[in-house]
Amino acid sequence: METAAPTAVIVAIDGPSGTGKSSTSKAVAAKLGLRYLDTGAQYRAITWWMITNGIDTDDPQAIALAAGKPVIVSGTDPSAPTITVDGQDASGPIRTKEVTSKVSAVSAVPEVRTLITELQRSIAAEAADEADGIVVEGRDIGTTVLPDADLKIFLTASAEARAARRSGELRGKEATDLAATKEALIMRDAADSGRKTSPLAKAGDAVEVDTTELTLDQVIECVVTLVESRRNATEDTEKRAGRS
C-alpha cells in the first residue's frame, strides 16, 4: 500500500535581524522536505537594482516609479537558495554594506511592498500546490504576506546576542565594533517596526521563540517539532473530515 504524501504546510517565520531566521528556516525546510523563501533577499535585490540603476533611494516617489521594472526570481531549494535580478545572479551583491544601509528605506515604500508581497504569495501558493509546503521567513510574513499560514513563528533574542551573532562571535572582536553592530540592529528594528506599511510585528497567533540562550541546533529542533506537530494536527483534521 502506498504511503500518503505529507500534508503541504506553509510556515511563516518572522523576527528582527540576528535572531537566526535564515539559518533556522533553511535547516528546518531541508529536514522536512519543504521549500524555502528568504523574503529579505528580495527586498535587498530590489534595493541593489535601485542603487545600480541610479535611483535615488532617499526619494520614495522615484523608488515607486521604478519598482515594477526589475524582474526578481527566487529559487526555493533550501540547500542552495538563489536569487536573480533581470537574469543576473544577485546573491553576492545584495549583501553589501551599501545595500544593508538602504534596504529599510526602499522596502518602506508601499509600491515596493505591494509588488514584493504579490511575488511572495505566488511562490508560497505554488509550493503548497506542487510540493510539501514552504518555510517563508521575513518580517511581515505572518501578519501581512501569509496571514493564513498553517504555522506562524516569531523569533526573538536580546540586542546583545543578536549583535554578537551578526559580528560572527569572533574572539578578540573590538567592543566598539560590537557596539556599532548593536546600534545598527536597533536602528534597523526601529525603521522596520515603525514603517506605516507592513511593519515588523508579531502576529497575534504566532508562537514566540526566544533564541537568546539557545544554540542554533536547539532552535532548529524546536521549530521542527512545532512544524511536525502542526502538520500532524492538520492531517488528523483532514482524515476526520474525510470520514464525516
C-alpha positions as CSV (number, residue, x, y, z in Angstrom):
1,M,0.0,0.0,0.0
2,E,1.4,3.4,-0.9
3,T,2.1,5.9,1.9
4,A,0.1,9.1,1.6
5,A,2.1,12.2,0.8
6,P,2.6,14.6,3.8
7,T,0.1,17.4,4.0
8,A,1.5,20.5,2.5
9,V,2.2,23.1,5.2
10,I,3.0,26.8,5.0
11,V,5.3,28.1,7.8
12,A,5.8,31.8,8.4
13,I,8.9,32.7,10.4
14,D,9.3,36.4,11.4
15,G,11.6,38.3,13.6
16,P,14.3,41.0,13.6
17,S,17.8,40.7,12.3
18,G,20.2,38.4,14.2
19,T,17.7,36.0,15.7
20,G,18.7,33.1,13.4
21,K,15.8,33.3,11.0
22,S,17.7,32.4,7.8
23,S,19.8,29.6,9.3
24,T,16.8,28.1,11.1
25,S,14.4,28.4,8.2
26,K,16.8,26.8,5.7
27,A,17.7,23.9,8.1
28,V,14.0,23.3,9.0
29,A,13.0,23.3,5.4
30,A,15.8,20.9,4.4
31,K,15.0,18.5,7.3
32,L,11.3,18.4,6.5
33,G,11.5,18.4,2.7
34,L,9.9,21.8,2.3
35,R,10.7,24.7,0.0
36,Y,12.4,27.8,1.4
37,L,12.0,31.5,0.7
38,D,14.1,34.3,2.1
39,T,11.9,37.4,1.6
40,G,14.6,39.7,2.9
41,A,16.7,38.8,-0.1
42,Q,14.0,40.0,-2.4
43,Y,13.9,43.4,-0.7
44,R,17.7,43.5,-0.9
45,A,17.6,42.6,-4.6
46,I,15.3,45.4,-5.5
47,T,17.4,47.8,-3.4
48,W,20.5,46.7,-5.2
49,W,18.8,47.2,-8.5
50,M,17.8,50.8,-7.5
51,I,21.4,51.6,-6.5
52,T,22.8,50.0,-9.6
53,N,20.4,51.9,-11.9
54,G,21.0,55.3,-10.2
55,I,17.6,55.6,-8.5
56,D,17.7,58.0,-5.5
57,T,16.9,55.7,-2.6
58,D,16.1,58.7,-0.5
59,D,13.2,59.6,-2.9
60,P,10.1,57.4,-2.3
61,Q,8.5,58.7,-5.4
62,A,11.4,57.8,-7.6
63,I,11.5,54.3,-6.0
64,A,7.8,53.9,-6.5
65,L,8.0,54.8,-10.2
66,A,10.9,52.3,-10.8
67,A,9.6,49.5,-8.5
68,G,7.9,47.5,-11.3
69,K,11.0,47.4,-13.6
70,P,13.3,44.7,-12.2
71,V,12.5,41.1,-12.7
72,I,13.3,39.2,-9.5
73,V,13.3,35.4,-9.4
74,S,13.9,33.4,-6.2
75,G,15.0,29.8,-6.1
76,T,13.4,27.9,-3.2
77,D,15.8,24.9,-2.7
78,P,16.9,25.2,0.9
79,S,20.2,23.6,0.2
80,A,21.0,26.2,-2.5
81,P,18.7,29.2,-2.5
82,T,19.2,31.5,-5.4
83,I,18.1,35.0,-6.4
84,T,18.5,36.7,-9.8
85,V,17.6,40.2,-10.9
86,D,16.9,40.6,-14.7
87,G,18.6,37.2,-15.1
88,Q,21.8,38.2,-13.2
89,D,22.9,36.3,-10.1
90,A,22.5,38.8,-7.2
91,S,23.2,36.6,-4.3
92,G,26.6,38.3,-3.6
93,P,25.9,41.9,-4.5
94,I,22.8,42.1,-2.3
95,R,24.8,41.5,0.9
96,T,27.0,44.6,0.6
97,K,27.0,47.3,3.4
98,E,25.6,49.8,1.0
99,V,22.5,47.6,0.3
100,T,22.2,46.9,4.0
101,S,22.2,50.6,4.8
102,K,19.5,51.4,2.2
103,V,17.1,48.4,2.3
104,S,14.9,49.7,5.0
105,A,14.2,52.9,3.2
106,V,13.4,51.1,-0.1
107,S,11.3,48.4,1.5
108,A,9.2,51.0,3.3
109,V,7.8,52.3,0.0
110,P,4.2,51.0,-0.3
111,E,4.5,50.3,-4.0
112,V,7.6,48.1,-3.4
113,R,5.9,46.2,-0.7
114,T,2.8,45.6,-2.8
115,L,4.9,44.2,-5.7
116,I,7.1,42.0,-3.5
117,T,4.2,40.8,-1.4
118,E,2.4,39.6,-4.5
119,L,5.6,37.8,-5.6
120,Q,5.9,36.1,-2.2
121,R,2.3,34.9,-2.2
122,S,2.6,33.4,-5.6
123,I,5.7,31.5,-4.6
124,A,4.0,30.2,-1.5
125,A,0.9,29.2,-3.4
126,E,3.0,27.3,-5.9
127,A,4.9,25.4,-3.2
128,A,1.6,24.5,-1.5
129,D,0.2,23.1,-4.8
130,E,3.3,21.4,-6.1
131,A,5.4,20.4,-3.1
132,D,5.0,19.5,0.6
133,G,4.9,23.2,1.5
134,I,7.3,26.0,2.2
135,V,9.1,27.9,5.0
136,V,8.9,31.6,4.4
137,E,11.0,33.9,6.5
138,G,10.9,37.7,6.9
139,R,9.5,40.5,8.9
140,D,5.8,40.7,8.0
141,I,5.0,37.2,6.8
142,G,2.6,36.1,9.5
143,T,0.9,39.5,9.7
144,T,0.7,40.7,6.1
145,V,2.0,38.3,3.4
146,L,0.6,35.0,4.6
147,P,-1.9,35.7,7.4
148,D,-3.5,32.3,6.9
149,A,-0.2,30.4,7.2
150,D,-0.6,27.0,8.9
151,L,2.1,27.9,11.5
152,K,3.5,31.3,12.5
153,I,6.7,31.6,14.5
154,F,8.3,34.8,15.8
155,L,11.9,34.5,16.7
156,T,13.4,37.0,19.2
157,A,16.7,37.5,21.0
158,S,18.4,40.2,23.1
159,A,20.1,43.0,21.2
160,E,23.4,41.9,22.7
161,A,23.0,38.3,21.4
162,R,22.0,39.5,18.0
163,A,24.9,41.9,17.7
164,A,27.3,39.1,18.7
165,R,25.9,36.8,16.1
166,R,26.0,39.4,13.4
167,S,29.6,40.1,14.2
168,G,30.3,36.5,13.8
169,E,31.1,36.0,17.5
170,L,34.8,36.3,16.7
171,R,37.3,36.2,19.5
172,G,39.1,39.4,20.1
173,K,36.4,41.4,18.3
174,E,36.7,45.0,19.5
175,A,33.9,46.2,21.8
176,T,33.4,49.3,19.6
177,D,32.6,47.0,16.6
178,L,30.1,45.1,18.6
179,A,28.6,48.4,19.9
180,A,28.3,49.7,16.4
181,T,26.7,46.5,15.2
182,K,24.2,46.6,18.1
183,E,23.3,50.2,17.3
184,A,22.8,49.4,13.6
185,L,20.5,46.5,14.5
186,I,18.4,48.7,16.9
187,M,18.1,51.4,14.2
188,R,17.0,48.7,11.6
189,D,14.5,47.4,14.1
190,A,13.1,50.8,14.7
191,A,12.8,51.5,11.0
192,D,11.1,48.2,10.2
193,S,8.8,48.3,13.2
194,G,7.9,52.0,12.7
195,R,7.1,52.0,9.0
196,K,3.4,52.6,8.1
197,T,3.2,49.7,5.5
198,S,3.5,46.2,6.9
199,P,5.7,46.9,9.9
200,L,7.8,44.3,11.7
201,A,5.4,42.8,14.2
202,K,4.5,39.5,15.9
203,A,1.2,38.0,14.7
204,G,-1.4,37.5,17.4
205,D,-1.4,33.7,16.8
206,A,2.4,33.3,16.4
207,V,4.5,31.1,18.6
208,E,7.3,33.2,20.1
209,V,10.7,31.5,20.5
210,D,13.4,33.4,22.4
211,T,16.7,32.3,20.9
212,T,19.0,34.3,23.2
213,E,20.2,31.3,25.3
214,L,19.7,28.6,22.7
215,T,22.2,27.1,20.2
216,L,21.2,27.1,16.6
217,D,20.6,23.3,16.8
218,Q,18.3,23.8,19.7
219,V,16.3,26.5,17.8
220,I,16.1,24.2,14.7
221,E,14.9,21.3,16.8
222,C,12.2,23.5,18.5
223,V,10.9,24.7,15.2
224,V,10.9,21.3,13.6
225,T,8.9,20.0,16.5
226,L,6.4,22.8,16.1
227,V,6.0,22.2,12.3
228,E,5.6,18.4,12.7
229,S,3.0,18.9,15.4
230,R,1.1,21.3,13.2
231,R,1.3,19.1,10.2
232,N,0.1,16.1,12.2
233,A,-2.8,18.1,13.6
234,T,-3.8,19.2,10.1
235,E,-3.6,15.6,8.7
236,D,-5.8,14.4,11.6
237,T,-8.4,17.1,10.9
238,E,-8.4,16.2,7.2
239,K,-8.9,12.5,8.0
240,R,-11.8,13.2,10.3
241,A,-13.3,15.4,7.7
242,G,-13.0,12.7,5.1
243,R,-14.8,10.2,7.3
244,S,-17.7,12.6,8.0
